[in-house]
Structures are given as C-alpha cells and as structure tokens.
Amino acid sequence: MIAKIANSNLLDLQADYVALFDKGRATSLLLFEHVHGESRDRGQAMVDLLAHYRDAGFELDARELPDHLPLFLEFLSTRDESEIAHQLGEVAHILARLTARLAEREADHALAILSLLAMIGREDAVDENFEKVREEARDDTPAALDAVWEEEAVRFSAQSDQDCSLQSAAGRRRAQLKRDFQADVPLRIVEPASSTSNTSR
C-alpha cells in the first residue's frame, strides 16, 4: 500500500480519496455519521467529545470535526495504552463495518483501519460484517447521491420530529444505520505475537 501511494500521481490519489470517503456516508471517516447521521444526538455527541479532548489537554487547531477519524487517532496517540484500548473498543463496531465496506470496494485503506482492530484483538469482527455489507446498496452512485438531495414533498401529517426525519430517503437511511450499529464492550490492547515489548503508542 505504501509503495503504491509513493509511486502514484498526487492528483490521482486525491481524486481517489475524495471518491472513497467524501461521496456517500457508508465510508465516511466521521465516526458519528455512522451512528447518529444528522440527528440532534450527533450535535451533543460532538460537544461531549470536544469536551473530552479539552479535559485531556488536547485542543483542536484545525478546521475539522472532532469525530474525524484521523483527528481522533491523533488524540489517542497522546494517551496511555489503557485509554487507547478503551477508546478503540468504544468505536470497534464502526471500524469493523467501515473496514468491511472498504474491503468490499477493494480499497487498500482497509488495511490501515484493520490494524486498529488488530491492536485490540478485534480484527475478526470485520468478517461478521461482510454479509451485511454485500447486501447494502451503494450510496456513492450518481443515482444514490441524487436521491439524497432530492426534495421531498411537504407533508403536514407528521406527528413528531422522528416522523419528519423518516420522510426523506436520507432520514430513512440514518435510522437504519442507528439500528444496525450497537456499541461493543471496550477491550484491552493485545500484545503482538512476535514481540514481548509493550505496544507503542
């Protein structure tokens, strides 16, 4: 993977990255996207995560959302092993589904996220997601993207905010994602089989 990146044109790499992570929500690197979608719960989760960063002395100096996976991993790089294990365990179900989706699309980036699961002994969780991933309709096709942005007809019979959100294709998709994902129990760091040294942070 590293050799492929090193030998590829930068503009091609950027185009591939955008196509993979910025079109559709299935492979989004925003962790809460997979759990909360655009619901109000996501906003509160963002606030809580940002407060957690600040309590640990970690201040954001980039214009990025706090649940962006690379930013989250940068934060973890400043923590001790027990917290790394706990935090990765908290999002293991998201990482496993994301890895399966990337692997299904034959994206080399799946290896990077798989390595995070391997740190806590949860790489097998990816296999548990392949069947569901294969049944998912792609959300990065032109037709799927048009459906997300298509304006819904106004309906005045909605009884609640939840009912309103479910009237749109995007709302139905977010609701399904929330049902699909369930939190896992935080796990511990697993020592590499070929080494007896402590896992590096």
C-alpha positions as CSV (number, residue, x, y, z in Angstrom):
1,M,0.0,0.0,0.0
2,I,2.8,2.5,0.9
3,A,4.7,1.7,-2.2
4,K,1.6,2.2,-4.3
5,I,1.0,5.6,-2.8
6,A,4.6,6.6,-3.2
7,N,4.5,5.7,-6.9
8,S,1.2,7.3,-7.7
9,N,0.3,10.7,-9.0
10,L,-0.7,13.1,-6.2
11,L,-3.8,14.4,-8.1
12,D,-4.9,10.8,-8.7
13,L,-4.5,10.0,-5.1
14,Q,-6.5,13.0,-4.0
15,A,-9.3,12.1,-6.5
16,D,-9.4,8.6,-5.3
17,Y,-9.6,9.8,-1.7
18,V,-12.5,12.1,-2.4
19,A,-14.4,9.4,-4.3
20,L,-13.9,6.9,-1.5
21,F,-14.5,9.0,1.6
22,D,-16.5,12.1,0.6
23,K,-19.2,10.6,-1.7
24,G,-21.9,8.9,0.3
25,R,-22.0,8.1,4.0
26,A,-21.1,4.4,4.0
27,T,-17.3,5.0,4.1
28,S,-17.3,8.4,5.9
29,L,-14.4,9.0,8.2
30,L,-16.7,10.9,10.5
31,L,-17.4,8.4,13.3
32,F,-20.7,9.8,14.5
33,E,-22.0,9.8,10.9
34,H,-22.4,6.0,11.2
35,V,-24.3,6.2,14.5
36,H,-26.2,9.5,14.6
37,G,-26.4,10.6,11.0
38,E,-27.6,14.2,11.1
39,S,-29.8,13.8,14.1
40,R,-29.7,16.2,17.1
41,D,-27.9,13.4,19.1
42,R,-24.9,13.9,16.8
43,G,-24.5,17.5,17.9
44,Q,-24.5,16.6,21.6
45,A,-22.1,13.8,20.9
46,M,-19.7,16.3,19.2
47,V,-19.9,18.6,22.2
48,D,-19.2,15.8,24.6
49,L,-16.2,14.5,22.5
50,L,-14.8,18.0,22.2
51,A,-15.1,18.5,26.0
52,H,-13.3,15.1,26.5
53,Y,-10.4,16.3,24.3
54,R,-10.1,19.6,26.2
55,D,-10.3,17.9,29.6
56,A,-7.3,15.8,28.5
57,G,-5.4,19.0,27.4
58,F,-5.9,18.4,23.6
59,E,-7.0,21.5,21.7
60,L,-8.1,21.4,18.1
61,D,-6.2,23.8,15.9
62,A,-7.6,22.7,12.6
63,R,-11.0,23.2,11.0
64,E,-12.1,19.7,11.4
65,L,-15.0,18.0,13.2
66,P,-14.0,16.3,16.5
67,D,-15.2,12.8,15.3
68,H,-13.0,12.8,12.2
69,L,-11.1,9.5,12.5
70,P,-7.6,10.9,11.7
71,L,-8.1,13.6,14.4
72,F,-9.4,11.0,16.9
73,L,-6.3,8.9,16.3
74,E,-4.1,11.9,16.8
75,F,-5.7,12.4,20.2
76,L,-5.3,8.7,21.0
77,S,-1.6,9.0,20.2
78,T,-1.2,11.2,23.3
79,R,-3.0,8.7,25.7
80,D,-1.8,5.7,27.6
81,E,-2.4,2.1,26.5
82,S,-5.4,1.5,28.7
83,E,-7.2,4.6,27.3
84,I,-6.3,3.7,23.8
85,A,-7.8,0.3,24.2
86,H,-10.9,1.7,25.8
87,Q,-11.5,4.3,23.2
88,L,-10.8,1.9,20.3
89,G,-13.2,-0.6,21.9
90,E,-15.9,2.1,22.0
91,V,-15.8,2.5,18.2
92,A,-14.8,-1.0,17.2
93,H,-18.2,-1.8,15.8
94,I,-17.9,1.3,13.5
95,L,-14.3,0.4,12.5
96,A,-15.3,-3.2,11.7
97,R,-18.1,-2.1,9.4
98,L,-16.0,0.6,7.8
99,T,-13.2,-1.9,7.1
100,A,-15.6,-4.4,5.5
101,R,-17.0,-1.7,3.3
102,L,-13.6,-0.6,2.2
103,A,-12.5,-4.2,1.6
104,E,-15.7,-4.8,-0.5
105,R,-14.6,-1.8,-2.7
106,E,-11.1,-3.2,-2.9
107,A,-9.6,-0.1,-1.2
108,D,-6.2,-0.5,0.3
109,H,-7.2,1.9,3.0
110,A,-9.0,-1.0,4.7
111,L,-5.6,-2.3,5.9
112,A,-5.0,0.8,8.0
113,I,-8.3,0.5,9.8
114,L,-7.9,-3.2,10.2
115,S,-4.6,-2.6,12.0
116,L,-6.5,-0.6,14.7
117,L,-8.8,-3.5,15.3
118,A,-5.8,-5.8,15.5
119,M,-4.4,-3.7,18.3
120,I,-7.4,-4.8,20.5
121,G,-7.8,-8.3,19.1
122,R,-11.0,-7.5,17.2
123,E,-9.9,-8.0,13.6
124,D,-12.3,-11.0,13.4
125,A,-15.2,-8.5,13.8
126,V,-14.7,-7.5,10.1
127,D,-15.7,-10.9,8.9
128,E,-19.0,-10.6,10.8
129,N,-19.9,-7.6,8.7
130,F,-19.2,-8.8,5.2
131,E,-22.6,-10.4,4.6
132,K,-24.5,-7.2,5.6
133,V,-22.1,-5.1,3.6
134,R,-22.7,-7.2,0.5
135,E,-26.4,-6.6,0.9
136,E,-26.1,-2.9,1.1
137,A,-27.0,-0.7,-1.8
138,R,-24.1,1.6,-2.8
139,D,-24.7,5.2,-1.7
140,D,-21.9,6.8,-3.8
141,T,-23.5,6.3,-7.2
142,P,-25.0,9.3,-9.1
143,A,-28.5,8.0,-8.7
144,A,-28.0,7.4,-4.9
145,L,-26.5,10.9,-4.5
146,D,-29.4,12.5,-6.4
147,A,-31.9,10.6,-4.2
148,V,-30.3,12.0,-1.0
149,W,-30.5,15.6,-2.2
150,E,-33.9,15.2,-3.8
151,E,-36.5,17.5,-2.2
152,E,-39.4,15.6,-0.5
153,A,-43.0,16.7,-0.9
154,V,-44.2,18.7,2.0
155,R,-46.4,16.6,4.3
156,F,-48.4,18.1,7.2
157,S,-49.4,14.9,8.9
158,A,-46.1,14.3,10.8
159,Q,-46.7,13.7,14.5
160,S,-43.1,14.1,15.6
161,D,-39.6,15.2,14.7
162,Q,-38.8,11.5,14.2
163,D,-41.7,11.1,11.8
164,C,-40.5,14.1,9.8
165,S,-36.9,12.8,9.5
166,L,-38.1,9.4,8.2
167,Q,-40.0,11.1,5.3
168,S,-36.7,11.6,3.4
169,A,-34.5,8.9,1.9
170,A,-31.6,10.3,3.9
171,G,-33.7,10.1,7.1
172,R,-34.6,6.5,6.5
173,R,-31.0,5.6,5.8
174,R,-29.8,7.3,9.0
175,A,-32.5,5.5,11.0
176,Q,-31.4,2.1,9.6
177,L,-27.8,2.9,10.4
178,K,-28.7,3.6,14.0
179,R,-30.5,0.3,14.3
180,D,-27.6,-1.6,12.7
181,F,-24.8,-0.4,14.9
182,Q,-24.6,-1.5,18.5
183,A,-21.9,-0.5,21.0
184,D,-19.2,-3.1,21.8
185,V,-17.6,-3.7,25.1
186,P,-14.2,-1.9,25.4
187,L,-11.3,-4.3,25.1
188,R,-7.7,-4.3,26.0
189,I,-4.5,-3.9,23.9
190,V,-3.3,-7.3,22.7
191,E,0.5,-7.8,22.6
192,P,1.9,-8.7,19.1
193,A,2.6,-12.4,18.9
194,S,6.2,-11.8,17.6
195,S,7.2,-9.3,20.3
196,T,7.2,-9.2,24.1
197,S,7.7,-5.4,24.3
198,N,4.9,-3.0,25.2
199,T,2.6,-1.9,22.5
200,S,3.8,1.5,21.3
201,R,1.5,4.5,21.5
